[in-house]
């Protein structure tokens, strides 16, 4: 069986650049294929190509490595195209969050919900849709995998406005099998040194994680018929207490990680389900914004620390340059590296491994009380015919309404990004769960349009 051709658009990706190379040279299924790296910045492309060549030489893998600053040069006959691009990510998220904070809207991540998620979608969707035109022409049979935030909004845009290609979206927050292994360890079913789940365990496990990406909830956790949610909740309460007691550690925490157990415990006690991505979920609800008379417990959200993210990204890039130059060895790259979510999925699809992964795509009846076309994250069977969501629990009442509000915001955002219609954009802003004032929402829009004039489509300014 021949190996696939994988095109990565955004080869210098903070999360994806190195792991895709690692997977290509280590996977028996992928290592005889073609890896095409695309990045519009020549020095970024050159760095990643050097890492790729060194990894191929070190492993003697027969990977064919090609690269270009022009995607059209390498797209022809691709089997998979991974979108993982972004331009000045930390900078623009910082702009989104600072402007929004002036008007009482606090985002700890700022890339999926709230004005930050909306404006990031306005920046990214037009570029993604331009790419789909080339994919449809040069690689019409390829699977396009979106790995760009806001995952759901871009996934909706590809599904609705680029039906000529085959696509789905992913997020590494629920990367399997690591997610299930971690959960089974936490309740004592698996020992601490376990790295995988046996087929027998798989048959006895009922794990239902469901919902819009970054707003997913653990609705059922049972093993051999026993409900493990109470044990999960007990462990969570202990983590929350330790978190609150350890003030010094939390004083230095990043916005996305601060007090996550404490916020999670409150949400689980209210809704009866556990928020699986609290680093994001806590900014999807109004409870921790600081509205009202009483202060949120343990505190209102810390606003996204763009400077810290920028430092982390620069440090990661410095490591890339050290691997490319030889200052860091390939031995370190190969022993400490690991694969990524996208190429794990590609390996299983191409090799017919029948592994299950969390995929963002249409619900298709898996969650019985949500629409069939609701674009949500669910455990899926998948092969070269694409993802097929597995049956999950009905979405709990309370969360069901919140899910729909988030989906409506995302749907309207995708429509606004395609049409450049400010009326639709305002409706998306007013539907968003953390905007609570019409005039403030309008002011945020106006200021962000001014601040991001250099990157947003010119059609917004006619």
N, C-alpha and C positions, 0 to 999 in steps of 0.2 A: 504494500500500500504506500503510495507516495505521501510525502508530508506536505502540509499546507503552506500557502503564501500568506503571510500576515503583514499588513501595513499598519504602522503606528503613526498617527498624525499628532505630533506633539511629543517628539522623542525625548525632549529634556524634562519631561514631567517629573515633578517633585516625588510623587509616589510610585510612578509606573516605569520610568526610564530604565533603571538598573534591573528591577525584577524581571522584565520581559526578556532581557538578554540572558539572565540567569536561567530562566525556564527553557529558553530555546536551546541552550547548549546542554542542559541536563535531561530534558524529556526525550525518552526513546521514540515518542510519537512525533515530536516537533523538530528534532535536531537535524533531520535531513531536509527540512523545508527551507523556505526563503523568508528572511526577516528584512522588511523594507522600513527604514527609519526616515521620517519626514519632520523637519523643523525649519521654520522660515528664517531662523537666525543661524548663519553659517558656522559661527564658533561653537554654538550649542550642538549642532549636527556633527561637526568634526570631533568634538569631545566624546559624544556617545558612540560614534563609529570606531574611534580608537579603543574604547572599552570593549565594544563588540568583537573587534579583531583579536584583542588580547585574550578574551574569554574563549574564543574559537580555537586559537592556537594552544592555549593551556589545556583544553579538554580534547583536542583533536576532533571536535564535533564537525560534521560535514555541513554545517549551516551555511547557506548562501546569504551573505550580508550585502545589502545595497542601501543607498541613501540619497536623498535629494532635498533641496529646499523647495522644490516644485512637486506637489503631490501627483500631478498628472503624469510625471515621468515614471512613476513606480506603481500606479494603481492598476494597470492593465492585468487582468486575470487574477486579481487577488481573491482569496477565499474568505478572508476576514479583514475588516478594517476597524481599528480601535481608535476612537476619538478621545484624546486625552490632552487637548490643547488648552491654553489659557494665556492671557497677556497681562502682565503686571497684576497678578492675582491679589497679593496682599495689599498692594497700594490702593486699588479700587475698592476692595472690601473695607479698607480703612476709611476711605472717603464716604462710602455708603453709611457706615456705622457712626461716624462723627456727625454727619449732617442729621441723621435720624435721631441721635441722642439729644440734639438741641431741642427737638420737639417731643421729647418724652418717650421715644421708642428705643428700646434697648435690645441689641442683638449680640449674643455671645459668639456667633460664628458669621452671620451676615451673608450666607451664600445660598440659602434655600427658601427662606420664608421672610416676611417683612420686606421693607424697601430694598434691603440688600439682596435678597433672593430675586426680587422682581427685576432690579436693575442689572444684576449679573445675567439674568436670562435675556434681557434686551441686548446685552453685549455679545453673548455667546450664540444665541439661536441663529441670527443671520449668517454667521460664519459656518455653522454646522449645515444649514440648508444649502449654502453654496457648495459645500463639499459633497453633499448628496447628489448634486447634478453630475459631478465628475464620476462619482461612484456608479451611478446608474448607467452612464455611458461606457465606462472602461471596465467595470467589474459588476455587471448586473446581477450575478448570482451570489455575490459576497454577502456575508452577514456583517452588518455594521453594528458595533457594540459601543454605545455611548458610555463614557467614563468621566463626563464633565458635569459639574454641578451648575445649576440645580438639576439633579438627575431626572426627577419626574417631569419637570417642565420641558427639558430637552427631549426626553423620551416621548412625551405627548406631541411635541412639535414634529418629531420624525414620523410618528405614527399617523398624525393627521395631515401633515403638509408635505411629506415625502413618501407617499404610499408606493412609489415605484421601486423602493429598495426594501430589503429585509433588515429589520432592526429590532433591538431591545436595549435596555439600559441596565447598568449595574452600579453597585456601590460596595466598597470593601468593608463596610461596617458589619456585615453578616457573612463574612467569608467562611465557607465550609471546606473541610470538616471542623475547623478550629472553633466555630461558634458552638456546635453541639458538644464537642469535647470539653470546652470550658464550662458549659452549663452542667454537664454530668459530673465533672469534678467537684463543682461548687456544692453539690448536694450529697456527695459521698458515694455516688454510683460507680464512678471511675476513680482509680488511684491517681495521685498527683503526677506520676511519671508517665501516664498514658498519653499517647499521641493519636490514637485512632479508635473507632468504634467497630466492634465486631458485627457481622451480619445479624447474629441473634439479638444483640442489643438493639440494632436498628429496627427489627421487627417488633420489639416490645416497647419502643419509644413513641409516644405521641407528643409532638412538639409543634404547636401552632403559633408561629410568629407571622404577623400580618399587618398591613396598613400601607399608607403612603410612605415612601422613602424618607428617612429621618423622623418619621412619626409612626414607627412600627411598634407593635405591642405583643407581648407574650400572653396569649389568651388561654393557652392550655399547656401544661407540663405534667405528663403522667408517664410512669414507667411500670410495666407489669400491672397495670390497672390502678396503681397508687398515685394520688394527687401530690405532686411535689411543689406546687405553688406555695403552700404554707411554710415549707422548709426554706424555699427561696426567699420568702418574705422575712423570715426570722434572721437569715444571714444578712439580708439587706439592712434590717434594723440595727444589727451590730455594726455594720460598716458606716451607717449614718451617724451613730453615736460617736464612733471613733473620729469621724470626719469633723463633727461639731466640736469635740473635745480638743482636737489638734489644731488650734488656732494658728500656730506658727506656720505649719505646713500649708494650710489653706490661704494664708496671707500671701504666699508666693505662688499659688496655683494660677495656671492660665485660665482664661475666661471659659473655655469649653469644658475644662475638667473640674472647675470649682464647685464643691458641694453637690456633686451629681447624685450620690447615694441619698442625701437628705431630700433633694427634690424628687427623686425616684420614689422614695417611700411615701411621700405625700400623694403623689399621683396614683401609685398602686393602691393605696388605701381608699382613695376616692372611686377609682374606676374598676377595681378588681382585676386589673391586668398590669403587667410590668412594662414600662417604657424601655425598649431595647436600645435606644440611641439617645440617651438623656442629654449628652453633650449638645445635641441639636434640639431634641424634643422640648427642652425647657424654654426655648425661645419661640415655640409654636403656640404656646398658651399664654393668656394674659396674666396669669396668677403671679408671676415673678417679675412683672414689669415695674411694679412700684405704684400702680394706680390705687386709688381708694384712700381710706383713712389709716388703716393699719399697715405697717411695713411687712413685706413678705418674709417668711421664715425659710432659711436662716438670714437671707439678705436679698435685695433685688439684684437682678442679673448684673454681673460684671460685663462691660462692653468689650467686644472683640479687640484683642491686643495685637493690632496689625504689625507693630514693630517687632514683637516677639516672633510672630509667624515669619516675617521677613528675615529675621536673623536665622531662624531654623532652616529656611529655604536656602539662604546663602551658605550656611554650614554644610548642608547636604550637597550643594553644588560644588563647594570646595573639595569635598570627598570625591565627587565625580572626576574633577580635574586631576586629583591625586592618583586615582586608578588609571586614568588615561595616560598620565605622564610616567607612571611606574613608581611614583613615590610610595604609593600603597600597592601591595602585591596582589596578583591574581589569586594566590592561595587564600588570602583574606577575603577577597571578593567571593570566591566559590564556597568557602567554608561557612562564612557568616551570612551569605545571601540566602534568599528564598524566593519562591515563585510568587506571582501576583494572581489576583482574582480572575482577570480577563483571560490570561493564557492557561490557567487551570481549567476554565470553562471551555476554551478552544480545544485543549487537549482531549477533554472528555467528549465533546461533540464530534471531533474528527475521528477519534479512536474508538467511538462507540462504547465508552466505558460505563455509561449509564449511571454516572454520579449525579447527585442532586445538588442544586445550587439555588441560592436566593436571587431571583431575577425580577426586574421591574418591567412589567408588560401588562396587557389587558387581563382583568380578573377572570373572565370567561366562566363565571359561576362558582369559582373556588370558594369565595366568601359569599354565602347564599343571600345575605341581605344588602349586598352592594351591587351596583350596576355591572353588567358584563364587560363594559368598556372602561370601567374604572381602572386607572393606571396605577397599580399598586405592587408592592414588593412581597413576593410569596416564594415558598420553596417549590421548585419546579423539576420535573423530569425534562431532559432536553437532549436532542441529537441534532443532526444536520437539517431536520425539519423545523427546528426552533424550540422554544420553551413551551411547556404545558403545565400550568399551575396545578398543584395537588390540592385536594380538598382541605379546607381549613375551617376553623370555628366561625360561626356568625360573629360579626363585629359587635362587641358589647354596647348596649344602649348607653348614651352619654358620649362614648367615643365615636359612635356611628355618625352623629351630627357633626362632631369636630372634624372627622375624616372628610365629610362632604364639603365642609367649608374650605378646608385646605385644598381639596381637589378643584373646587370652583375657582379659588384664587389662582391655582396653577394653570387651569384651562384658559382663564381670561388672560393671564400673563402671556401664554403661548400665542394666543390670538393677537394680543397687542403687539408682540414682537414681530409678527408676520405682517400686520397691517400698518404699523406705525400710527395707530389711531389713539389720540390722547384721551378720548372719551372712554374707550375700552380700558385703557391703562388706569384711568381714575377709578373705574368700576372694580378693577383688580385690586387696587390699593384699598378701596373701601370695603371689599370683601375680606381682605387679609385679617387674620384673627388678632393681630397686635396693633392695628391702627385704630385709634378710638376717637379721632377728631377729624372732621372733614377738612377744615381750614389748615390744620397741621399737615395732613396728608398732601394737600395741594402744595404747600410750601416746600415739603420734602421733595416732591416731584420737580418743582421749579428749580430748586437749588442743585439737585443732582443732574438735571439736564444741562445746567450751566457748567457744573464741575467736570462733566464727562463728555463734553462736546467733541473732544478730540478722538473719541473711540466709538461713540454711538452712531448709527446710520444717519446720513444727512437728511433722510426723509422725515425725521422727527422735527426738523427745524424749518420746514417749508411754511 
